[in-house]
Amino acid sequence: MDSHADLGEAPVTLPTVGTNLTDLILRRRKITVRELGGCMGPIWPKYYLDCTSVIFVVDCANIVQISSSCVQLLSVLSAEPLHSAAVLVLFNKSDLPCTMSLVELKSLFRMDDIIRTAPQSITTLEISARSGQGLQDVLSWLFSNRSHDT
């Protein structure tokens, strides 16, 4: 699904500093998305109980934060309330020249080991939030992993 023409213009993107709450209507069904910025990591567990899906975004252009992102992902995956949640790991900023390839990033994260041992169903995608590349795949994942109205 490389065409995202039906999605309209790619949205303006900014790093999340706090929290954002957005309702999406996807195929006539409402999906509530709560976005929590990376700096809000200490309060993430307060939102786990009502969570049925997790989208974890990795900024591939920020090499300094890669190891921190990996630690945060492992923390999320080990949280008991999220053991039955579907997890989507997005490697974002594929449109920018990064010092590591997607294969190298996945290797650094040890994604194969994580996917094999985590209790959750985990999907990984390479995206560009700025250009919209991969957005259709994210929406398809959201729709297929949505278990009930929120």
GIGI-V551172 format. One line per field, one symbol per residue. ss: DSSP state (H for helix, E for strand, C for the rest). psi: psi as a letter, one per 30 degrees, with the letter a starting at -180 (. if undefined). Layout:
# GIGI-V551172
ss: ???
psi: ???
This chain:
# GIGI-V551172
ss: CCCCHHHCCCCCCCCCCCEEEEEEEECCEEEEEEEECHHHHHHHHHHCCCCCEEEEEEECCCHHHHHHHHHHHHHHHHCHHHCCCEEEEEEECCCCCCCCCHHHHHHHHCHHHHHHHCCCCEEEEECCCCCCCCHHHHHHHHHHCCCCCC
psi: ifkgeffakklkkkkkebkkkkkkjjhgkkkkkjkjlefgeffefffeegkfkkjjkkjffieefeeeeeeeeeeeffkefgfgkkkjjkjlhffkjlfkleeeeeeefheeeeeefkflkkkkkkljeeffkfeeeeeeeeefgjflk.
